[in-house]
Amino acid sequence: MENLIIIGSGPAAHTAAIYAGRAKLNPLMFEGFNAGGVAAGGQLTTTTEVENYPGFPEGISGPKLMVKMREQSVKCGARIETVTIDKVDLSKRPFKVFAGSKTLETKALILATGATAKRLNIPGEEKLWQKGVSACAVCDGALPIFRNKVLVVIGGGDTAVEESTFLTKYGSKVVVLVRRDVLRASKAMQERMKQNPKLEIMWNTEAKEISGNKSVEAVKIINNKTKKETTVAAGGLFYAIGHTPNTAFLNGQLELDETGYIKTNSGTTYTSVEGVFAAGDVQDKRYRQAVTAAGTGCMAALEAEKFLSEHSS
Amino acid sequence: MENLIIIGSGPAAHTAAIYAGRAKLNPLMFEGFNAGGVAAGGQLTTTTEVENYPGFPEGISGPKLMVKMREQSVKCGARIETVTIDKVDLSKRPFKVFAGSKTLETKALILATGATAKRLNIPGEEKLWQKGVSACAVCDGALPIFRNKVLVVIGGGDTAVEESTFLTKYGSKVVVLVRRDVLRASKAMQERMKQNPKLEIMWNTEAKEISGNKSVEAVKIINNKTKKETTVAAGGLFYAIGHTPNTAFLNGQLELDETGYIKTNSGTTYTSVEGVFAAGDVQDKRYRQAVTAAGTGCMAALEAEKFLSEHSS
């Protein structure tokens, strides 16, 4: 019987492991094997330089930061297995976690399986990923490669409007490609968008291909009504078409919100099942930063520790 | 007119500065001069080794971590002034911040002034601070100096019970000094406490003096009814008598909870005044960790950025 199993491998999972390890809970972490389509370490492994994680004034590469966090988890006493969990049974305590052919029982569970940014999988995307192609304007927008360049944003919701507005701080111009002839963003946001001289919306427009040598140089677009193709010279392309929280493995056993994120009691990591805690992007569609994920990972460990001390007898 | 003033100097304030700087808000930070009774850098400057801030597997000293964060804030574009703010006017926007003889106006304000752990100021405390004397069991309990030692905890509330229970993982025995003949902690907690063979409560007992050469070796105690003095051989002393949030300078202009902490909309950094955001320990009496403070600092900057973009015209 395990005290505490942690599922995930990003900043939330490792911060939970660090705190739970130090609290002598002897936590077991399943970091997954390419779970959610990314390497162990989570979404930060798909980034290059991280300049906004506090404590590293010179910046640190995403993969390197995650290697450090993993090392710290192990040092604090966490055991880590590189197995993807695709099934759990939360119907009663102890909970069951199915790891390949093994079934484990655990008194408490921290879910930090993250979310995966949606992409279009168009030609050039894979080659130029993090070389001008990004799925996070807040994370990457300030990087030097985007300064005074034309930047293309794909998406029509609130996030797309927020991120494109944000990017006007850095780019010479921001072109927003909207697939339909209307934005899903709120009216107020659309108004502010119109007042921003650096923003241009292209309606009924989709990206077809990204090209560039060492980094993004152009985006080929198509008007899906007229079928006319053109090429926009651009130094960056940002996806703002949402994220998919990695909650399918829960199979409806926890309360999720309408977009599939785990619901937590606001300001805590408590989920709809007592003894199950959620941290990081799997429960956060608002902030989604490494440091906010780490913060909630810490909260989950402290709350799991409290739960276990109250249910030890 | 400033866009954004940040008051504070700990992980919350610096993370807010890093994010606000990168978002080109040109933030101005007042780190204070020994504000709240601690050096710029906040409570971490009163600790020695920090082992639980994710990203530093070898540990990092509290002051060193804060030097790094400060360097990062400056690098990201924050301006920092070493002046303590003891008065603000939040009655209308722009808000007014009084910095010595200067009055500044700002469109938005992030408050991250922290909290100060209460101490008793008994003889030996200052000399042995962080040499066995601590005000945070979760932060310091796992340090080697406390292993298999008798540990003394001072306090009678929920926190004292939680922290003393936590410390039984490390110490050979934990002695809780309760000033009165009753605990303020909940009944359920008291029950669990009784079942823990490593915990001993001494009623009507107060600490009078801490002694030791290089680290804590003994605590002189007095029974406040019988006036009998004894000495407990102990390797550590933990204060769990609460914190004082640094909110006096607000002079009642923001909604506070019953213990003086700034009230935020749960899961956000929004305060009762639009355009004023609170992050870190000044609004958190529950988690109080460097990484949770940093997480809320990031949230505050993102929320201030959104507020400013919505109120820029």
Boltz contact constraints between the chains, C-beta under 6 A:
constraints:
  - contact:
      token1: [A, 14]
      token2: [B, 54]
      max_distance: 6.0
  - contact:
      token1: [A, 15]
      token2: [B, 54]
      max_distance: 6.0
  - contact:
      token1: [A, 18]
      token2: [B, 52]
      max_distance: 6.0
  - contact:
      token1: [A, 18]
      token2: [B, 54]
      max_distance: 6.0
  - contact:
      token1: [A, 22]
      token2: [B, 52]
      max_distance: 6.0
  - contact:
      token1: [A, 22]
      token2: [B, 142]
      max_distance: 6.0
  - contact:
      token1: [A, 24]
      token2: [B, 169]
      max_distance: 6.0
  - contact:
      token1: [A, 52]
      token2: [B, 18]
      max_distance: 6.0
  - contact:
      token1: [A, 52]
      token2: [B, 22]
      max_distance: 6.0
  - contact:
      token1: [A, 54]
      token2: [B, 14]
      max_distance: 6.0
  - contact:
      token1: [A, 54]
      token2: [B, 15]
      max_distance: 6.0
  - contact:
      token1: [A, 54]
      token2: [B, 18]
      max_distance: 6.0
  - contact:
      token1: [A, 54]
      token2: [B, 69]
      max_distance: 6.0
  - contact:
      token1: [A, 54]
      token2: [B, 294]
      max_distance: 6.0
  - contact:
      token1: [A, 55]
      token2: [B, 55]
      max_distance: 6.0
  - contact:
      token1: [A, 55]
      token2: [B, 65]
      max_distance: 6.0
  - contact:
      token1: [A, 55]
      token2: [B, 68]
      max_distance: 6.0
  - contact:
      token1: [A, 57]
      token2: [B, 68]
      max_distance: 6.0
  - contact:
      token1: [A, 57]
      token2: [B, 71]
      max_distance: 6.0
  - contact:
      token1: [A, 57]
      token2: [B, 72]
      max_distance: 6.0
  - contact:
      token1: [A, 57]
      token2: [B, 75]
      max_distance: 6.0
  - contact:
      token1: [A, 65]
      token2: [B, 55]
      max_distance: 6.0
  - contact:
      token1: [A, 68]
      token2: [B, 55]
      max_distance: 6.0
  - contact:
      token1: [A, 68]
      token2: [B, 57]
      max_distance: 6.0
  - contact:
      token1: [A, 69]
      token2: [B, 54]
      max_distance: 6.0
  - contact:
      token1: [A, 71]
      token2: [B, 57]
      max_distance: 6.0
  - contact:
      token1: [A, 72]
      token2: [B, 57]
      max_distance: 6.0
  - contact:
      token1: [A, 75]
      token2: [B, 57]
      max_distance: 6.0
  - contact:
      token1: [A, 142]
      token2: [B, 22]
      max_distance: 6.0
  - contact:
      token1: [A, 169]
      token2: [B, 24]
      max_distance: 6.0
  - contact:
      token1: [A, 266]
      token2: [B, 266]
      max_distance: 6.0
  - contact:
      token1: [A, 266]
      token2: [B, 267]
      max_distance: 6.0
  - contact:
      token1: [A, 267]
      token2: [B, 266]
      max_distance: 6.0
  - contact:
      token1: [A, 267]
      token2: [B, 267]
      max_distance: 6.0
  - contact:
      token1: [A, 287]
      token2: [B, 299]
      max_distance: 6.0
  - contact:
      token1: [A, 289]
      token2: [B, 298]
      max_distance: 6.0
  - contact:
      token1: [A, 291]
      token2: [B, 294]
      max_distance: 6.0
  - contact:
      token1: [A, 291]
      token2: [B, 295]
      max_distance: 6.0
  - contact:
      token1: [A, 291]
      token2: [B, 298]
      max_distance: 6.0
  - contact:
      token1: [A, 292]
      token2: [B, 295]
      max_distance: 6.0
  - contact:
      token1: [A, 292]
      token2: [B, 298]
      max_distance: 6.0
  - contact:
      token1: [A, 294]
      token2: [B, 54]
      max_distance: 6.0
  - contact:
      token1: [A, 294]
      token2: [B, 291]
      max_distance: 6.0
  - contact:
      token1: [A, 295]
      token2: [B, 291]
      max_distance: 6.0
  - contact:
      token1: [A, 295]
      token2: [B, 292]
      max_distance: 6.0
  - contact:
      token1: [A, 295]
      token2: [B, 295]
      max_distance: 6.0
  - contact:
      token1: [A, 298]
      token2: [B, 289]
      max_distance: 6.0
  - contact:
      token1: [A, 298]
      token2: [B, 291]
      max_distance: 6.0
  - contact:
      token1: [A, 298]
      token2: [B, 292]
      max_distance: 6.0
  - contact:
      token1: [A, 299]
      token2: [B, 287]
      max_distance: 6.0
